[in-house]
Amino acid sequence: MTDGKPADGNTAIDHNNRESDIPAADALDAVTETGADAADLTSTGIAPDSTAPTNPDSDEDAEVDTSSWPVLEGAPFKLSRARRSVLQAMMRAKAKVGGKSVAIIDADGRKFDYNEILRASFGLGSALSRLTEKGEKVAVLLPTGAGAGIAFFALNAYGRIPAMLNFTAGPKAIKAACRAAQATKIVTAHKFIELGALEELERHLAEDHEMIYLEDVRETIGLGDKVRALLGPVFPDLVATRVSPDDTAVILFTSGTEGDPKGVALSHQNLVANVEQARAHVDIYPTDIVFNSLPTFHSFGLTGGLLLPLLVGIPAVLHPSPLQGKTIMERVRKTRATVLFATDTFLNQYARVAEKGDFDSLRFVLCGAERVKDETRTMVRREFDLMILEGYGATEASPVIAVNQPERNKPGSVGRMIPGMSARLEPVEGIEEGGRLHVKGPNVMQGYIFADQPGVIHPPKDGWHDTGDIVSFDEEDCVQIRGRQKRFAKIGGEMVSLAVVENIATSLWPDCLHAAVTLPDPRKGEQVVIVTEYANAERSDMVAFARSHGIAELSIPKRVIPVSEIPVLGTGKINYVAVEKLAKGGD
């Protein structure tokens, strides 16, 4: 199960077995289905990548001598495999595994093969092309499922650019995202709005956006659309709009917790390259089945959970809400999924509700978006003998930068860089081991799009993206994440990692959330405080732990602030902006 070997052949899914061919118009039914409980839909999403740096202290235009910065190169990568559009990449997968191979298994158990997904994409795209212009950015507001995937490929097939919206972000942030992308039309579904109780959001968005409902579009599908739906999968070059691999394929958005969200423009090459880099780095078997409940407005959910299986040629089991732990475990067992995409927060929840046998079909769990806690890793290994492969990425890198491998899994690291990537470390004052990570590769974004300069793509200088993360490379070239530069405090001239402060609290009180933040200090410039959900937390306990484990005294917080609940984003990532407000309120 965890030794990297293929799962046994008794999977519950026959990749090539379909009882009937569903006409294109009927396959479009999937676009309006959600399969989620209404209570979960408005809180299912991972928040946009909140680790994306704003780099307020950096001067993009300043000339900096980088010649002395240490540089590390990943394994060679054959770029030719990425020089195609996402639609061409899916056509290649279809040719490899066969049009009747299962591509997507939706939340209601419906199976869609490659032919059906492609027919629905060409048919829907044809209808949407009458409502939009070539090259137009069209916002998409849908949960994870076949419908979101079909809408993504439908827009791309006809030269439109999907801008994936976080429906948990609220009207202000969503409007800012649309403004940055210059998206005036939003594709969604009546059923999704109803099940998610999103009527208030819908009302706000409809004030200055044209709402396109997929149920209404389906009613307009005519003979011409059906002909294109039938011809597209067979003769795509005759039907699809010709695009370059260097054209924008999607716009995603980073967190707006410190201001308006930034758009991240990713090209077709960026997305296809990241899929090819990942498959070259981690062995994926023809018998594999990916389970994904992470949202498609997040790069991990879009590239890892949707595009990777579709473009490689293995089934993607999609689920609209990562919060439905019990249901997810039942579906993992029923579908015999072999690879589970998750975050530490969600995996911890799944492990607590899982019953014996629920994880048996899995080869490994691939975790990203946040650090995997030792407690989670230990519990999953002890209770289920299951391997966790921790990875690291950023929306700006499509997203995968590094990931552990089944044959070389090094807990505490995020593994080696994927093929085709280059990294360099910018020295940071006060930090002796490691530096600020800059990355370059075929998966690195076209650039940022800002709300105050709508539609303008600001490319990273010389192709290098500044991640804002402090990392080091060990003797095996594995990446060790030390923290974000913003997640260090400077106290009396010394750099203190806030992650170390949090680790002390986690070691003492493992069943609670803890968050370390800095506040102004009149004597030392900054002070560290720890906000914790553990009601009986005492600073004296942290002092004793630090001394007994040889941890520097500077890593002991000045104050401990118990709270009833630490605010988190949709991923389970801690919302440090809100935590800082809590800490200031406790002054």
N, C-alpha and C positions, 0 to 999 in steps of 0.2 A: 504493500500500500504506500509506503513512504520511501521505497528504495529506488525510485525513478524508473521502475519497469512498467510496461503497459499493464493496464487493468485487465482482468480476465475478459474473455469474449462474451460473457453472458450479460451484456448491457441490455437495458430495457428499451433501447432505441436502435432500430435498424436504419442506418443513415440512408439507405437506398430504397426503403419500402414506403410507398405512398399508395393508399387505396384508390385515390382518384385524383384527377387534375382539376383544380378549382379554377374556373374562369377568372380572368383578370378583375372584372368588376366585383366578383364575390370576394376575391382576395383582399380587396380594398376594405372589406369589413374590419379587418384587423387594425386599420388605422384609427378607428374610433373606439376600439376596445381598450380597457385599462386593466381589468382583472384585479383591482386593488380595493381594499376596504376604504370607504370614504374617509374614515378618521385618520388614515395614514398618509393620504395623498399629499396634503399640504406640508408635510414634514418629512417626506421621504428622501429629499435630495441631499447630496453632499454639497456643501457650500462651495462656491467657486474657489479656486486654489488660493487659500488665505496665506500660503507661504510665499506667494509671488512678491518679490521685493518692489517697493516703491522707490528705493534708492534716493531718498531726498538729499543725502549728503554727497552724492556722487556728481561729478561734473562731466556729462557725456561728451562735451565739446573740448574739454581740457586735454592737452597732449600729455600723456603719461608714458614714461619709459617702462615698457613691459618686458624688455629683453632678459631681465634677470629673474623673472617669475618662473618657478618650476613648472614644467609642462609634461603631461602624461598622455600618451596616445592609446586609444582602445585598439582592439583587433581590427584587421583590415575588413572593409565592407565593400561589397560589389554594388555600386550605385545604380547600375543599369536595371536592377530589379525594382527600383523605386521610381524610375522615370516613366510613370504612367498615372492616369487619373484614378481616383478611388473606384469609379465605375469599371474602368478597364481592369483593375486589380480583382474586382469581384467576378468579372467575366472570365478571367484567367483561372480563378478558383473553381468556378462552375465547370470549365472545360476539364479541369483536373479530376474533380470528384464526380461529375455528372450532374445534369440539371435536376434529376429527381432525388438527389441527396438532401437530407434535411438540413436547412440552414438556421432556422429559428424555431424554438418551442416557446410559445407565449404563455402568459400567466394562467390562461384558462385551459392549457394543455394542447391547444391547437398547434399542429406542426405545419411549417411552411418550407417547401423545398426551394432551391435556387431559382427554378423556373417561375414559381409563383411570386417570390419576392421581386424578381426582375420585371415580370409582367405588371405587377401592381405598381412598381416604381415608374415604369414607362407610361402606364395609363394615368396615374395620378399626376405625374410630372407634366404630361400633355395638357391635362385640364388646368393645372396651376399656371402653365405658361400663358394662358389666355388672360390671367389676372395679374401677371407680373411681367417685368421686362428682363431681357438678357443682361446678365451682370448685376442685377438688383440683389441687394441684401434683404433676405426675407427671414424674419424672426420665427422661431419654432418654440412653442410652449406645450410640450407633451411629456408624459412620464416614460420611463424605460419600458420598451416593448416593441413588438413588430411594427406598430404604427409609427413610432419615432424613427425606427430604422428605415422604413419605406419612405417617410417624408424626407429624410436626409438624402437618400439616393435619388428620390424623385426630383428634388430641386437641383441637385448636382447634374443629373442627366440632361437637363435643359439649360445649363449654364447659369443657374441662379446660385446664390451663396447663402446657405443656412447660417443663421446666428442663433445659437442655442441658448435659451433663456432659463434662468433659475426661478422656478415658480414659487420658491420659498422666500425669495429675497425682498418681496414687497414692491408696491407700485413705484416708489421713488427710484429705487435702484434699477428696476427693470426699465423704466423710462429713460434713465441715464444710459443704460446699456444700449437701448435702441437708438438713442440720439448719437452715441459714439459710432455705432455701426451704420447709421443712416438708414435704419430699417423702419419703414412706415407701415408695413403690413405684418400681421402676426398670424401664423398658422396654428390652430388649436382644434379642439373638439368639444362640442356641446356636452357630451357624456363626461369628459374629463373635468370640465368646469363644474358640472353637477356633482359628481362623486367627490371631487376635492373641495367642495363648498367654496369655490373661488369666484363667486358672483361679484363680490365687492372688488376684488382685483380686476376682474373682467370689466367692470363699470369704469374704473379708473383708466385702464388701458384703452378702452374704446373712445375715450374723450379725444385722443389725438392719434389713434392708430386705426387702420382698417383691419377688422377681425375677420379672418377667413376660417370658416368652420368646415372640417373635413366631411361631415355628414352632408352639408350643403353642396360641397364640390362633387361628392359621389353622385348626387342626383343629376349633375350636369354632364356626366360621362356619356359621350356620344359615340357614334360609329367610328369616327376618325380616331378618337382616343383608344378605342378597343383595337383598332388595326395597329396603331403604334405599340400598344401593349403586347400584341402578338408578334410583331416584327422585331421589336427592340431586342429581346434576348437572343434572337437568331442573327439579325443584321444590325448590331448596335451603331455602326458607323453611319448607317443610312438614317437613323432616327435621332440619336443623341447629338447634342451640340458639341462641336469639337472644342476641347480645352487643352491648355498646356499643363504639364506637371507643375509648372511654376505659378500657375494661377491660384488664387485663394480658393480653398475648398470649404472652409468653415471659419466662423468667428466664435471664439469662446470668451469668457469673461473672468477676470480675477476678482478677488474680493473687494467689496466696496465698504469695508468696515472702517476705513480711515479716509473715506472720500468716495467720489464717484467710481464705479467699477471701470477698469481698463479693458478694452477689447484686445484680444490676442488673435492676430490673423495667421492661420496655418494653411499652407499650400497643400496641394495634392501630394507633392513629393514628401513634404513633412510627415503626413499621416501614413502614407504607404511605406516610407523609409522606416518609420518607427516600428511598424508591424514587422517588416523584414529584419530589422535589427534585433527585435525581441525573439523572433523565431530562430534566428541564427545563434542566439545566446542561450536560450532555454529550450531543451528538446520538447517538441510537441508531436504527439503521436496521432496517426489517423484515427485511432480509437478514442481519442480524447473528446470530452464534452465539457464545455465551459459553462459555469453558472454565474450569472451577473445580475445583481440587483442595484448596482451603483448607477446614478443618473447619467444620462447622455449629455447633460449640460456641463458635466465635469470631464476633464480630459481622460482621467483614469477609466471612467465608465464608458466614454465614447470609443477611445482607441483600444483600450485593453479589453473591455467587456463586450463590445459590439463589433468593431472593425477587425480586430485580430482573429477571432474565430471565423468570421465570414470570409476574410481574405485568405486565410490559411486553408479553409475547406473543412472545418469541423463545426458541429452544431453549437449554437449559443442558446442556452436556456435563460430567458429574460424574465425578470420580476420587477414590478413597478415600485416596490418599497423595501429598502434594506432594514426597516424597522420591524417587519413581520417575521421575527426570528423563528417561531414555531412552524409557521407555514413554509418558510424557506428551508428548514431542515427536512420537513416532509417531502418537499419537491426535490431536494438534493438526493435523498434516498430513492425516491420514485424514478427519477430520470437517470440515476446512476452516473451523475456528474463526476468528472475526474479532476477538474480544476475549479476552484472557487476563488472569485475575486472579492476582496473584503478590505476593510480597514481594521485596525486594532480594536477600536471601540465596538464595531459590529461583530467581529469574530468572538470577542469576549462574551457578548450577549448570546450569540449562537451556541457557544460551548456550554453556557449555563442552562439552556433550555433543551439541548440536544438529548435524545435518548440513545441507548445503546444501538449501534448499527447505522446511525444517521450519517456518520462520516466515513463509513467503510469503503465506499467506492472512490473516495478522493485520493489522488496521488499526492497533492499538496495544495496549500492555500497560498495565494499570492497576495501579500498585503502591501499597501502603499498609502499615500496621503497623510500619514502620521506615523510616528515611531511605534514600533511594536514593543510593548512593555514586557519585561522579564516575566511578570506574573502571568500574562496571557500565554506566552510561549511555554512556560512550565506547565500550566493547566492543560493546554491542548496536547502537549506531548504525553503528560502523565495519564490523562483520562482517555485519550483517543489514539495515542501513538501516531500523531499526524504531524507532518513536516510543514513549517511555515517558511516561505521564501519571502524575505523582506526586500522591498525595492525602494527606489528613490527617483523622484522625477519632479517636473514642473510643467504647468500648462504650456510655458514657452518652449518646452522641448518635446511636446506632442504626446505623452509627457515623459516617457521612460528615459532615464539617464544611466542608472545602474540597477542591478538586481542580482540577488543570490541565485545559485543554480543547484538543482538537486544533487549533483555530484560534488559540488563545492559550496556548501551552505555554511556560512560563518555567522552565527548569531552575534548580535552586537554591531555588525556591519550591514551595509546595504549591498554588499557584493562588488563585483568588478563592473567597470563601465561597459556598456554594450558596444558592439563593433561599430566602427565609423565615427566614434566620438573622440574629441580632444578636450583636455582639461588643463587649466593653468590656475595656479594659486597665487592670489594677490596677498602679499604680506600685510598683516594687521598688527598695529602697535599693541604690545602687551600680550600677544598670543604667540608663544614660541613654537608650538607644534601645530602645523597646518596653516591654512590661510583661507581667504575668501575665494570661493569657487566660481570660475568663469568657464563656460562650456561652449563648444562649437561642433557642428555636425549637420548632416542633411536633414535632421529632424528639428533643428532649431528654427523657431518662428520666423515669419516674414517681418513681423514687428508689432509694436503696440499701436492701438488706436485710442485716442483720448476724447472724452466728451466735449472738451472745449475746442477740439480740432476734428470734427466729425469726418470720418472716411479717410483721413490721412494716416498712412502706415509709416511709423517711425522704425526703421530697421535697426537692429543691434549693430553697434560700430564694428566694422570689419568682420561681422558674423558672430562675434562673441557675445554671449548672454551672461550677464552678471546675476548669479542666483541669489546673492546676499547671504549664502550659507557658509559657515566656517566648517571646513572639512580637513581631514588628513588622509593619506594613503598609507596602508600598512605594508609589511614586507611582501605580501602576496598581491599587492595592488588593489586590495579591497578598500572601498570608500568608508571612512568612519565619519559620521555626522557629529560634529561637536556642538552645533547649534546655529541659530541665525545670529548675524552680527548684532541685530537689534535685541537678541536674547542674551546679551552679555551686559553686565554692569561694570562701571569703572569706579572703584572704591579706593580712595587714597592712592591713585595711580596704578592699581592692580586690576586686571580683568577677571571678573567672576562669572562663571557660567550659571545662568538661571536654571538650566536643565539639571545641574548637579544639586542645586537647592531642592528642586522638585523631587529628585531621586531619593534624597534623604527622607522626605515626607512620605513618599510612596513605600519605601522600605519599612517605615514605622507603622503606617496605616494603609495597607495595600488595598483595602476595599473601598477607598474614598478617592475623590478627585482632589488634586492640589494644583495651585498655580502660583508661580513666583513672578513678581513684578517689581519694578523699581519706582521709588518716589524720591523727590528732591530731599537732600540732606544739607543743612547749612554748613556743616563742618567738612564732610567728606565728598560733597557733590551729589552723591546718590546713596540711597539705602535700599536694601532688599527686604521685602516683606513676603510672607507666604500666606496665601488665602486658601483655606482648606474646608472641606465638608465634614471633617472629623470634629465633632462637637467638643471633645475633651482634649484637643491638641494643646500641648504645652511646649514652649520654646526650650525648656530645660531638657525635655526628651531629645530634641534635635541636637542640643549641645552635647549630651552624653553619647549619642550615636556617632556624631562627627569625631569626637575625641577617641572613641574606641575603635574607629575604622580609619584613623589617620587622615581624616579629611580636613582641609585647611579651615581655619576659624572664620575666614572671610566668607565661606560658603554657608555660614549659619545666619539665617535671616534675623533682622533686628527685631521684628515683631511677627507674631502668629495671629491671623485673623480668621476665626471660625465663621462660616456662613452656612445657611441652610442648603444652598445650591449654587454651584459654580456655573455661570452661563457658558453654553457651548454653541458651536455652529451646527449645521445639519450633519456634518461628518462625525460629530463627536469631538472635533478639535475644539480646544478651549478658545473662547472669545476673549483674548487678552485685553482688548480695548474696554470691554465691559467690566472685566475683572479689575482693571486699574481704577475705574470709577468706583467700584465697590471698596477697593483699598483706600482710596482718598476719602471716601465717606466714613471710613473707620478711624480716620485720624482724630 
